[in-house]
Amino acid sequence: MRNSKYTREFRDSSVQLVINSNESTAKIAKDLDVNEKTLYNWVREYKKEHNIPIIPRGYSTTKPGNNSIRETAEEEAKRLRAENKLLKQERDILKKAAAYFAKEVL
């Protein structure tokens, strides 16, 4: 693995910001002073690692006429477990970030 000038915590918190924000990835990259393509790569990597579907540009899962088959209770439970795991990871990252910044302020 190549050396990165960004820490794992910074990368993870940046990805969480993209996933949980209504802002565009390009704007977040500019605000964080990170190359836009780098941030897109981080998000794509994160989604692959956590089995989150990567939706292509211009595609919406809420488009009319989207023929989706209803998921079974077992599939829903599996999806919800995965989502719960992801939310716990996000919470832990935010706790660490809050502690880090609180330590910096003092």
Phi and psi restraints in degrees (range 20) as a CNS / XPLOR table:
assign (resid 1 and name C) (resid 2 and name N)
       (resid 2 and name CA) (resid 2 and name C) 1.0 -80.0 20.0 2
assign (resid 2 and name N) (resid 2 and name CA)
       (resid 2 and name C) (resid 3 and name N) 1.0 157.1 20.0 2
assign (resid 2 and name C) (resid 3 and name N)
       (resid 3 and name CA) (resid 3 and name C) 1.0 -70.8 20.0 2
assign (resid 3 and name N) (resid 3 and name CA)
       (resid 3 and name C) (resid 4 and name N) 1.0 138.8 20.0 2
assign (resid 3 and name C) (resid 4 and name N)
       (resid 4 and name CA) (resid 4 and name C) 1.0 -119.7 20.0 2
assign (resid 4 and name N) (resid 4 and name CA)
       (resid 4 and name C) (resid 5 and name N) 1.0 142.0 20.0 2
assign (resid 4 and name C) (resid 5 and name N)
       (resid 5 and name CA) (resid 5 and name C) 1.0 -83.2 20.0 2
assign (resid 5 and name N) (resid 5 and name CA)
       (resid 5 and name C) (resid 6 and name N) 1.0 -2.4 20.0 2
assign (resid 5 and name C) (resid 6 and name N)
       (resid 6 and name CA) (resid 6 and name C) 1.0 -109.9 20.0 2
assign (resid 6 and name N) (resid 6 and name CA)
       (resid 6 and name C) (resid 7 and name N) 1.0 136.7 20.0 2
assign (resid 6 and name C) (resid 7 and name N)
       (resid 7 and name CA) (resid 7 and name C) 1.0 -74.3 20.0 2
assign (resid 7 and name N) (resid 7 and name CA)
       (resid 7 and name C) (resid 8 and name N) 1.0 159.5 20.0 2
assign (resid 7 and name C) (resid 8 and name N)
       (resid 8 and name CA) (resid 8 and name C) 1.0 -60.5 20.0 2
assign (resid 8 and name N) (resid 8 and name CA)
       (resid 8 and name C) (resid 9 and name N) 1.0 -39.2 20.0 2
assign (resid 8 and name C) (resid 9 and name N)
       (resid 9 and name CA) (resid 9 and name C) 1.0 -63.1 20.0 2
assign (resid 9 and name N) (resid 9 and name CA)
       (resid 9 and name C) (resid 10 and name N) 1.0 -40.8 20.0 2
assign (resid 9 and name C) (resid 10 and name N)
       (resid 10 and name CA) (resid 10 and name C) 1.0 -64.8 20.0 2
assign (resid 10 and name N) (resid 10 and name CA)
       (resid 10 and name C) (resid 11 and name N) 1.0 -44.6 20.0 2
assign (resid 10 and name C) (resid 11 and name N)
       (resid 11 and name CA) (resid 11 and name C) 1.0 -60.4 20.0 2
assign (resid 11 and name N) (resid 11 and name CA)
       (resid 11 and name C) (resid 12 and name N) 1.0 -48.0 20.0 2
assign (resid 11 and name C) (resid 12 and name N)
       (resid 12 and name CA) (resid 12 and name C) 1.0 -62.9 20.0 2
assign (resid 12 and name N) (resid 12 and name CA)
       (resid 12 and name C) (resid 13 and name N) 1.0 -43.1 20.0 2
assign (resid 12 and name C) (resid 13 and name N)
       (resid 13 and name CA) (resid 13 and name C) 1.0 -69.3 20.0 2
assign (resid 13 and name N) (resid 13 and name CA)
       (resid 13 and name C) (resid 14 and name N) 1.0 -32.6 20.0 2
assign (resid 13 and name C) (resid 14 and name N)
       (resid 14 and name CA) (resid 14 and name C) 1.0 -65.4 20.0 2
assign (resid 14 and name N) (resid 14 and name CA)
       (resid 14 and name C) (resid 15 and name N) 1.0 -43.5 20.0 2
assign (resid 14 and name C) (resid 15 and name N)
       (resid 15 and name CA) (resid 15 and name C) 1.0 -63.1 20.0 2
assign (resid 15 and name N) (resid 15 and name CA)
       (resid 15 and name C) (resid 16 and name N) 1.0 -43.2 20.0 2
assign (resid 15 and name C) (resid 16 and name N)
       (resid 16 and name CA) (resid 16 and name C) 1.0 -61.2 20.0 2
assign (resid 16 and name N) (resid 16 and name CA)
       (resid 16 and name C) (resid 17 and name N) 1.0 -38.4 20.0 2
assign (resid 16 and name C) (resid 17 and name N)
       (resid 17 and name CA) (resid 17 and name C) 1.0 -62.1 20.0 2
assign (resid 17 and name N) (resid 17 and name CA)
       (resid 17 and name C) (resid 18 and name N) 1.0 -43.2 20.0 2
assign (resid 17 and name C) (resid 18 and name N)
       (resid 18 and name CA) (resid 18 and name C) 1.0 -64.1 20.0 2
assign (resid 18 and name N) (resid 18 and name CA)
       (resid 18 and name C) (resid 19 and name N) 1.0 -46.1 20.0 2
assign (resid 18 and name C) (resid 19 and name N)
       (resid 19 and name CA) (resid 19 and name C) 1.0 -67.2 20.0 2
assign (resid 19 and name N) (resid 19 and name CA)
       (resid 19 and name C) (resid 20 and name N) 1.0 -38.4 20.0 2
assign (resid 19 and name C) (resid 20 and name N)
       (resid 20 and name CA) (resid 20 and name C) 1.0 -96.5 20.0 2
assign (resid 20 and name N) (resid 20 and name CA)
       (resid 20 and name C) (resid 21 and name N) 1.0 -0.1 20.0 2
assign (resid 20 and name C) (resid 21 and name N)
       (resid 21 and name CA) (resid 21 and name C) 1.0 -105.5 20.0 2
assign (resid 21 and name N) (resid 21 and name CA)
       (resid 21 and name C) (resid 22 and name N) 1.0 156.0 20.0 2
assign (resid 21 and name C) (resid 22 and name N)
       (resid 22 and name CA) (resid 22 and name C) 1.0 -89.9 20.0 2
assign (resid 22 and name N) (resid 22 and name CA)
       (resid 22 and name C) (resid 23 and name N) 1.0 -3.9 20.0 2
assign (resid 22 and name C) (resid 23 and name N)
       (resid 23 and name CA) (resid 23 and name C) 1.0 -75.2 20.0 2
assign (resid 23 and name N) (resid 23 and name CA)
       (resid 23 and name C) (resid 24 and name N) 1.0 156.3 20.0 2
assign (resid 23 and name C) (resid 24 and name N)
       (resid 24 and name CA) (resid 24 and name C) 1.0 -74.0 20.0 2
assign (resid 24 and name N) (resid 24 and name CA)
       (resid 24 and name C) (resid 25 and name N) 1.0 153.9 20.0 2
assign (resid 24 and name C) (resid 25 and name N)
       (resid 25 and name CA) (resid 25 and name C) 1.0 -61.9 20.0 2
assign (resid 25 and name N) (resid 25 and name CA)
       (resid 25 and name C) (resid 26 and name N) 1.0 -37.1 20.0 2
assign (resid 25 and name C) (resid 26 and name N)
       (resid 26 and name CA) (resid 26 and name C) 1.0 -62.0 20.0 2
assign (resid 26 and name N) (resid 26 and name CA)
       (resid 26 and name C) (resid 27 and name N) 1.0 -43.1 20.0 2
assign (resid 26 and name C) (resid 27 and name N)
       (resid 27 and name CA) (resid 27 and name C) 1.0 -67.4 20.0 2
assign (resid 27 and name N) (resid 27 and name CA)
       (resid 27 and name C) (resid 28 and name N) 1.0 -41.3 20.0 2
assign (resid 27 and name C) (resid 28 and name N)
       (resid 28 and name CA) (resid 28 and name C) 1.0 -64.0 20.0 2
assign (resid 28 and name N) (resid 28 and name CA)
       (resid 28 and name C) (resid 29 and name N) 1.0 -41.7 20.0 2
assign (resid 28 and name C) (resid 29 and name N)
       (resid 29 and name CA) (resid 29 and name C) 1.0 -60.4 20.0 2
assign (resid 29 and name N) (resid 29 and name CA)
       (resid 29 and name C) (resid 30 and name N) 1.0 -42.6 20.0 2
assign (resid 29 and name C) (resid 30 and name N)
       (resid 30 and name CA) (resid 30 and name C) 1.0 -64.6 20.0 2
assign (resid 30 and name N) (resid 30 and name CA)
       (resid 30 and name C) (resid 31 and name N) 1.0 -43.8 20.0 2
assign (resid 30 and name C) (resid 31 and name N)
       (resid 31 and name CA) (resid 31 and name C) 1.0 -62.7 20.0 2
assign (resid 31 and name N) (resid 31 and name CA)
       (resid 31 and name C) (resid 32 and name N) 1.0 -36.3 20.0 2
assign (resid 31 and name C) (resid 32 and name N)
       (resid 32 and name CA) (resid 32 and name C) 1.0 -87.9 20.0 2
assign (resid 32 and name N) (resid 32 and name CA)
       (resid 32 and name C) (resid 33 and name N) 1.0 -3.5 20.0 2
assign (resid 32 and name C) (resid 33 and name N)
       (resid 33 and name CA) (resid 33 and name C) 1.0 59.6 20.0 2
assign (resid 33 and name N) (resid 33 and name CA)
       (resid 33 and name C) (resid 34 and name N) 1.0 46.9 20.0 2
assign (resid 33 and name C) (resid 34 and name N)
       (resid 34 and name CA) (resid 34 and name C) 1.0 -122.6 20.0 2
assign (resid 34 and name N) (resid 34 and name CA)
       (resid 34 and name C) (resid 35 and name N) 1.0 144.4 20.0 2
assign (resid 34 and name C) (resid 35 and name N)
       (resid 35 and name CA) (resid 35 and name C) 1.0 -58.9 20.0 2
assign (resid 35 and name N) (resid 35 and name CA)
       (resid 35 and name C) (resid 36 and name N) 1.0 134.9 20.0 2
assign (resid 35 and name C) (resid 36 and name N)
       (resid 36 and name CA) (resid 36 and name C) 1.0 -58.3 20.0 2
assign (resid 36 and name N) (resid 36 and name CA)
       (resid 36 and name C) (resid 37 and name N) 1.0 -44.4 20.0 2
assign (resid 36 and name C) (resid 37 and name N)
       (resid 37 and name CA) (resid 37 and name C) 1.0 -65.1 20.0 2
assign (resid 37 and name N) (resid 37 and name CA)
       (resid 37 and name C) (resid 38 and name N) 1.0 -34.8 20.0 2
assign (resid 37 and name C) (resid 38 and name N)
       (resid 38 and name CA) (resid 38 and name C) 1.0 -62.0 20.0 2
assign (resid 38 and name N) (resid 38 and name CA)
       (resid 38 and name C) (resid 39 and name N) 1.0 -46.1 20.0 2
assign (resid 38 and name C) (resid 39 and name N)
       (resid 39 and name CA) (resid 39 and name C) 1.0 -64.8 20.0 2
assign (resid 39 and name N) (resid 39 and name CA)
       (resid 39 and name C) (resid 40 and name N) 1.0 -41.0 20.0 2
assign (resid 39 and name C) (resid 40 and name N)
       (resid 40 and name CA) (resid 40 and name C) 1.0 -59.3 20.0 2
assign (resid 40 and name N) (resid 40 and name CA)
       (resid 40 and name C) (resid 41 and name N) 1.0 -41.0 20.0 2
assign (resid 40 and name C) (resid 41 and name N)
       (resid 41 and name CA) (resid 41 and name C) 1.0 -64.6 20.0 2
assign (resid 41 and name N) (resid 41 and name CA)
       (resid 41 and name C) (resid 42 and name N) 1.0 -41.4 20.0 2
assign (resid 41 and name C) (resid 42 and name N)
       (resid 42 and name CA) (resid 42 and name C) 1.0 -60.3 20.0 2
assign (resid 42 and name N) (resid 42 and name CA)
       (resid 42 and name C) (resid 43 and name N) 1.0 -44.2 20.0 2
assign (resid 42 and name C) (resid 43 and name N)
       (resid 43 and name CA) (resid 43 and name C) 1.0 -64.8 20.0 2
assign (resid 43 and name N) (resid 43 and name CA)
       (resid 43 and name C) (resid 44 and name N) 1.0 -44.7 20.0 2
assign (resid 43 and name C) (resid 44 and name N)
       (resid 44 and name CA) (resid 44 and name C) 1.0 -62.0 20.0 2
assign (resid 44 and name N) (resid 44 and name CA)
       (resid 44 and name C) (resid 45 and name N) 1.0 -44.4 20.0 2
assign (resid 44 and name C) (resid 45 and name N)
       (resid 45 and name CA) (resid 45 and name C) 1.0 -58.4 20.0 2
assign (resid 45 and name N) (resid 45 and name CA)
       (resid 45 and name C) (resid 46 and name N) 1.0 -47.3 20.0 2
assign (resid 45 and name C) (resid 46 and name N)
       (resid 46 and name CA) (resid 46 and name C) 1.0 -60.0 20.0 2
assign (resid 46 and name N) (resid 46 and name CA)
       (resid 46 and name C) (resid 47 and name N) 1.0 -44.9 20.0 2
assign (resid 46 and name C) (resid 47 and name N)
       (resid 47 and name CA) (resid 47 and name C) 1.0 -64.8 20.0 2
assign (resid 47 and name N) (resid 47 and name CA)
       (resid 47 and name C) (resid 48 and name N) 1.0 -37.8 20.0 2
assign (resid 47 and name C) (resid 48 and name N)
       (resid 48 and name CA) (resid 48 and name C) 1.0 -66.1 20.0 2
assign (resid 48 and name N) (resid 48 and name CA)
       (resid 48 and name C) (resid 49 and name N) 1.0 -43.5 20.0 2
assign (resid 48 and name C) (resid 49 and name N)
       (resid 49 and name CA) (resid 49 and name C) 1.0 -61.8 20.0 2
assign (resid 49 and name N) (resid 49 and name CA)
       (resid 49 and name C) (resid 50 and name N) 1.0 -34.4 20.0 2
assign (resid 49 and name C) (resid 50 and name N)
       (resid 50 and name CA) (resid 50 and name C) 1.0 -106.0 20.0 2
assign (resid 50 and name N) (resid 50 and name CA)
       (resid 50 and name C) (resid 51 and name N) 1.0 15.2 20.0 2
assign (resid 50 and name C) (resid 51 and name N)
       (resid 51 and name CA) (resid 51 and name C) 1.0 52.5 20.0 2
assign (resid 51 and name N) (resid 51 and name CA)
       (resid 51 and name C) (resid 52 and name N) 1.0 43.2 20.0 2
assign (resid 51 and name C) (resid 52 and name N)
       (resid 52 and name CA) (resid 52 and name C) 1.0 -96.2 20.0 2
assign (resid 52 and name N) (resid 52 and name CA)
       (resid 52 and name C) (resid 53 and name N) 1.0 129.6 20.0 2
assign (resid 52 and name C) (resid 53 and name N)
       (resid 53 and name CA) (resid 53 and name C) 1.0 -60.3 20.0 2
assign (resid 53 and name N) (resid 53 and name CA)
       (resid 53 and name C) (resid 54 and name N) 1.0 137.4 20.0 2
assign (resid 53 and name C) (resid 54 and name N)
       (resid 54 and name CA) (resid 54 and name C) 1.0 -98.6 20.0 2
assign (resid 54 and name N) (resid 54 and name CA)
       (resid 54 and name C) (resid 55 and name N) 1.0 112.2 20.0 2
assign (resid 54 and name C) (resid 55 and name N)
       (resid 55 and name CA) (resid 55 and name C) 1.0 -91.7 20.0 2
assign (resid 55 and name N) (resid 55 and name CA)
       (resid 55 and name C) (resid 56 and name N) 1.0 122.9 20.0 2
assign (resid 55 and name C) (resid 56 and name N)
       (resid 56 and name CA) (resid 56 and name C) 1.0 -62.4 20.0 2
assign (resid 56 and name N) (resid 56 and name CA)
       (resid 56 and name C) (resid 57 and name N) 1.0 156.0 20.0 2
assign (resid 56 and name C) (resid 57 and name N)
       (resid 57 and name CA) (resid 57 and name C) 1.0 -57.8 20.0 2
assign (resid 57 and name N) (resid 57 and name CA)
       (resid 57 and name C) (resid 58 and name N) 1.0 142.8 20.0 2
assign (resid 57 and name C) (resid 58 and name N)
       (resid 58 and name CA) (resid 58 and name C) 1.0 78.4 20.0 2
assign (resid 58 and name N) (resid 58 and name CA)
       (resid 58 and name C) (resid 59 and name N) 1.0 1.5 20.0 2
assign (resid 58 and name C) (resid 59 and name N)
       (resid 59 and name CA) (resid 59 and name C) 1.0 -108.8 20.0 2
assign (resid 59 and name N) (resid 59 and name CA)
       (resid 59 and name C) (resid 60 and name N) 1.0 133.6 20.0 2
assign (resid 59 and name C) (resid 60 and name N)
       (resid 60 and name CA) (resid 60 and name C) 1.0 -123.7 20.0 2
assign (resid 60 and name N) (resid 60 and name CA)
       (resid 60 and name C) (resid 61 and name N) 1.0 136.8 20.0 2
assign (resid 60 and name C) (resid 61 and name N)
       (resid 61 and name CA) (resid 61 and name C) 1.0 -76.5 20.0 2
assign (resid 61 and name N) (resid 61 and name CA)
       (resid 61 and name C) (resid 62 and name N) 1.0 -8.8 20.0 2
assign (resid 61 and name C) (resid 62 and name N)
       (resid 62 and name CA) (resid 62 and name C) 1.0 -103.5 20.0 2
assign (resid 62 and name N) (resid 62 and name CA)
       (resid 62 and name C) (resid 63 and name N) 1.0 12.2 20.0 2
assign (resid 62 and name C) (resid 63 and name N)
       (resid 63 and name CA) (resid 63 and name C) 1.0 -64.1 20.0 2
assign (resid 63 and name N) (resid 63 and name CA)
       (resid 63 and name C) (resid 64 and name N) 1.0 141.8 20.0 2
assign (resid 63 and name C) (resid 64 and name N)
       (resid 64 and name CA) (resid 64 and name C) 1.0 -63.0 20.0 2
assign (resid 64 and name N) (resid 64 and name CA)
       (resid 64 and name C) (resid 65 and name N) 1.0 145.1 20.0 2
assign (resid 64 and name C) (resid 65 and name N)
       (resid 65 and name CA) (resid 65 and name C) 1.0 85.0 20.0 2
assign (resid 65 and name N) (resid 65 and name CA)
       (resid 65 and name C) (resid 66 and name N) 1.0 4.2 20.0 2
assign (resid 65 and name C) (resid 66 and name N)
       (resid 66 and name CA) (resid 66 and name C) 1.0 -72.9 20.0 2
assign (resid 66 and name N) (resid 66 and name CA)
       (resid 66 and name C) (resid 67 and name N) 1.0 107.5 20.0 2
assign (resid 66 and name C) (resid 67 and name N)
       (resid 67 and name CA) (resid 67 and name C) 1.0 -82.4 20.0 2
assign (resid 67 and name N) (resid 67 and name CA)
       (resid 67 and name C) (resid 68 and name N) 1.0 94.7 20.0 2
assign (resid 67 and name C) (resid 68 and name N)
       (resid 68 and name CA) (resid 68 and name C) 1.0 -107.7 20.0 2
assign (resid 68 and name N) (resid 68 and name CA)
       (resid 68 and name C) (resid 69 and name N) 1.0 136.4 20.0 2
assign (resid 68 and name C) (resid 69 and name N)
       (resid 69 and name CA) (resid 69 and name C) 1.0 -83.8 20.0 2
assign (resid 69 and name N) (resid 69 and name CA)
       (resid 69 and name C) (resid 70 and name N) 1.0 138.4 20.0 2
assign (resid 69 and name C) (resid 70 and name N)
       (resid 70 and name CA) (resid 70 and name C) 1.0 -63.7 20.0 2
assign (resid 70 and name N) (resid 70 and name CA)
       (resid 70 and name C) (resid 71 and name N) 1.0 137.0 20.0 2
assign (resid 70 and name C) (resid 71 and name N)
       (resid 71 and name CA) (resid 71 and name C) 1.0 -81.0 20.0 2
assign (resid 71 and name N) (resid 71 and name CA)
       (resid 71 and name C) (resid 72 and name N) 1.0 148.9 20.0 2
assign (resid 71 and name C) (resid 72 and name N)
       (resid 72 and name CA) (resid 72 and name C) 1.0 -76.1 20.0 2
assign (resid 72 and name N) (resid 72 and name CA)
       (resid 72 and name C) (resid 73 and name N) 1.0 168.1 20.0 2
assign (resid 72 and name C) (resid 73 and name N)
       (resid 73 and name CA) (resid 73 and name C) 1.0 -61.4 20.0 2
assign (resid 73 and name N) (resid 73 and name CA)
       (resid 73 and name C) (resid 74 and name N) 1.0 -37.4 20.0 2
assign (resid 73 and name C) (resid 74 and name N)
       (resid 74 and name CA) (resid 74 and name C) 1.0 -67.0 20.0 2
assign (resid 74 and name N) (resid 74 and name CA)
       (resid 74 and name C) (resid 75 and name N) 1.0 -42.0 20.0 2
assign (resid 74 and name C) (resid 75 and name N)
       (resid 75 and name CA) (resid 75 and name C) 1.0 -65.2 20.0 2
assign (resid 75 and name N) (resid 75 and name CA)
       (resid 75 and name C) (resid 76 and name N) 1.0 -40.9 20.0 2
assign (resid 75 and name C) (resid 76 and name N)
       (resid 76 and name CA) (resid 76 and name C) 1.0 -63.6 20.0 2
assign (resid 76 and name N) (resid 76 and name CA)
       (resid 76 and name C) (resid 77 and name N) 1.0 -43.2 20.0 2
assign (resid 76 and name C) (resid 77 and name N)
       (resid 77 and name CA) (resid 77 and name C) 1.0 -61.5 20.0 2
assign (resid 77 and name N) (resid 77 and name CA)
       (resid 77 and name C) (resid 78 and name N) 1.0 -42.4 20.0 2
assign (resid 77 and name C) (resid 78 and name N)
       (resid 78 and name CA) (resid 78 and name C) 1.0 -63.1 20.0 2
assign (resid 78 and name N) (resid 78 and name CA)
       (resid 78 and name C) (resid 79 and name N) 1.0 -44.8 20.0 2
assign (resid 78 and name C) (resid 79 and name N)
       (resid 79 and name CA) (resid 79 and name C) 1.0 -63.0 20.0 2
assign (resid 79 and name N) (resid 79 and name CA)
       (resid 79 and name C) (resid 80 and name N) 1.0 -42.7 20.0 2
assign (resid 79 and name C) (resid 80 and name N)
       (resid 80 and name CA) (resid 80 and name C) 1.0 -67.5 20.0 2
assign (resid 80 and name N) (resid 80 and name CA)
       (resid 80 and name C) (resid 81 and name N) 1.0 -35.8 20.0 2
assign (resid 80 and name C) (resid 81 and name N)
       (resid 81 and name CA) (resid 81 and name C) 1.0 -62.9 20.0 2
assign (resid 81 and name N) (resid 81 and name CA)
       (resid 81 and name C) (resid 82 and name N) 1.0 -44.0 20.0 2
assign (resid 81 and name C) (resid 82 and name N)
       (resid 82 and name CA) (resid 82 and name C) 1.0 -63.4 20.0 2
assign (resid 82 and name N) (resid 82 and name CA)
       (resid 82 and name C) (resid 83 and name N) 1.0 -42.5 20.0 2
assign (resid 82 and name C) (resid 83 and name N)
       (resid 83 and name CA) (resid 83 and name C) 1.0 -63.8 20.0 2
assign (resid 83 and name N) (resid 83 and name CA)
       (resid 83 and name C) (resid 84 and name N) 1.0 -41.6 20.0 2
assign (resid 83 and name C) (resid 84 and name N)
       (resid 84 and name CA) (resid 84 and name C) 1.0 -61.3 20.0 2
assign (resid 84 and name N) (resid 84 and name CA)
       (resid 84 and name C) (resid 85 and name N) 1.0 -43.3 20.0 2
assign (resid 84 and name C) (resid 85 and name N)
       (resid 85 and name CA) (resid 85 and name C) 1.0 -60.3 20.0 2
assign (resid 85 and name N) (resid 85 and name CA)
       (resid 85 and name C) (resid 86 and name N) 1.0 -44.4 20.0 2
assign (resid 85 and name C) (resid 86 and name N)
       (resid 86 and name CA) (resid 86 and name C) 1.0 -62.8 20.0 2
assign (resid 86 and name N) (resid 86 and name CA)
       (resid 86 and name C) (resid 87 and name N) 1.0 -44.0 20.0 2
assign (resid 86 and name C) (resid 87 and name N)
       (resid 87 and name CA) (resid 87 and name C) 1.0 -63.5 20.0 2
assign (resid 87 and name N) (resid 87 and name CA)
       (resid 87 and name C) (resid 88 and name N) 1.0 -37.2 20.0 2
assign (resid 87 and name C) (resid 88 and name N)
       (resid 88 and name CA) (resid 88 and name C) 1.0 -64.9 20.0 2
assign (resid 88 and name N) (resid 88 and name CA)
       (resid 88 and name C) (resid 89 and name N) 1.0 -40.2 20.0 2
assign (resid 88 and name C) (resid 89 and name N)
       (resid 89 and name CA) (resid 89 and name C) 1.0 -63.8 20.0 2
assign (resid 89 and name N) (resid 89 and name CA)
       (resid 89 and name C) (resid 90 and name N) 1.0 -43.0 20.0 2
assign (resid 89 and name C) (resid 90 and name N)
       (resid 90 and name CA) (resid 90 and name C) 1.0 -61.9 20.0 2
assign (resid 90 and name N) (resid 90 and name CA)
       (resid 90 and name C) (resid 91 and name N) 1.0 -43.0 20.0 2
assign (resid 90 and name C) (resid 91 and name N)
       (resid 91 and name CA) (resid 91 and name C) 1.0 -60.4 20.0 2
assign (resid 91 and name N) (resid 91 and name CA)
       (resid 91 and name C) (resid 92 and name N) 1.0 -44.8 20.0 2
assign (resid 91 and name C) (resid 92 and name N)
       (resid 92 and name CA) (resid 92 and name C) 1.0 -63.0 20.0 2
assign (resid 92 and name N) (resid 92 and name CA)
       (resid 92 and name C) (resid 93 and name N) 1.0 -39.7 20.0 2
assign (resid 92 and name C) (resid 93 and name N)
       (resid 93 and name CA) (resid 93 and name C) 1.0 -63.1 20.0 2
assign (resid 93 and name N) (resid 93 and name CA)
       (resid 93 and name C) (resid 94 and name N) 1.0 -44.2 20.0 2
assign (resid 93 and name C) (resid 94 and name N)
       (resid 94 and name CA) (resid 94 and name C) 1.0 -65.4 20.0 2
assign (resid 94 and name N) (resid 94 and name CA)
       (resid 94 and name C) (resid 95 and name N) 1.0 -36.4 20.0 2
assign (resid 94 and name C) (resid 95 and name N)
       (resid 95 and name CA) (resid 95 and name C) 1.0 -62.0 20.0 2
assign (resid 95 and name N) (resid 95 and name CA)
       (resid 95 and name C) (resid 96 and name N) 1.0 -45.1 20.0 2
assign (resid 95 and name C) (resid 96 and name N)
       (resid 96 and name CA) (resid 96 and name C) 1.0 -64.1 20.0 2
assign (resid 96 and name N) (resid 96 and name CA)
       (resid 96 and name C) (resid 97 and name N) 1.0 -41.5 20.0 2
assign (resid 96 and name C) (resid 97 and name N)
       (resid 97 and name CA) (resid 97 and name C) 1.0 -64.4 20.0 2
assign (resid 97 and name N) (resid 97 and name CA)
       (resid 97 and name C) (resid 98 and name N) 1.0 -42.1 20.0 2
assign (resid 97 and name C) (resid 98 and name N)
       (resid 98 and name CA) (resid 98 and name C) 1.0 -63.5 20.0 2
assign (resid 98 and name N) (resid 98 and name CA)
       (resid 98 and name C) (resid 99 and name N) 1.0 -42.2 20.0 2
assign (resid 98 and name C) (resid 99 and name N)
       (resid 99 and name CA) (resid 99 and name C) 1.0 -64.9 20.0 2
assign (resid 99 and name N) (resid 99 and name CA)
       (resid 99 and name C) (resid 100 and name N) 1.0 -40.7 20.0 2
assign (resid 99 and name C) (resid 100 and name N)
       (resid 100 and name CA) (resid 100 and name C) 1.0 -62.4 20.0 2
assign (resid 100 and name N) (resid 100 and name CA)
       (resid 100 and name C) (resid 101 and name N) 1.0 -47.9 20.0 2
assign (resid 100 and name C) (resid 101 and name N)
       (resid 101 and name CA) (resid 101 and name C) 1.0 -70.6 20.0 2
assign (resid 101 and name N) (resid 101 and name CA)
       (resid 101 and name C) (resid 102 and name N) 1.0 -32.1 20.0 2
assign (resid 101 and name C) (resid 102 and name N)
       (resid 102 and name CA) (resid 102 and name C) 1.0 -65.4 20.0 2
assign (resid 102 and name N) (resid 102 and name CA)
       (resid 102 and name C) (resid 103 and name N) 1.0 -38.8 20.0 2
assign (resid 102 and name C) (resid 103 and name N)
       (resid 103 and name CA) (resid 103 and name C) 1.0 -66.0 20.0 2
assign (resid 103 and name N) (resid 103 and name CA)
       (resid 103 and name C) (resid 104 and name N) 1.0 -37.0 20.0 2
assign (resid 103 and name C) (resid 104 and name N)
       (resid 104 and name CA) (resid 104 and name C) 1.0 -66.3 20.0 2
assign (resid 104 and name N) (resid 104 and name CA)
       (resid 104 and name C) (resid 105 and name N) 1.0 -36.9 20.0 2
assign (resid 104 and name C) (resid 105 and name N)
       (resid 105 and name CA) (resid 105 and name C) 1.0 -69.9 20.0 2
assign (resid 105 and name N) (resid 105 and name CA)
       (resid 105 and name C) (resid 106 and name N) 1.0 -37.5 20.0 2
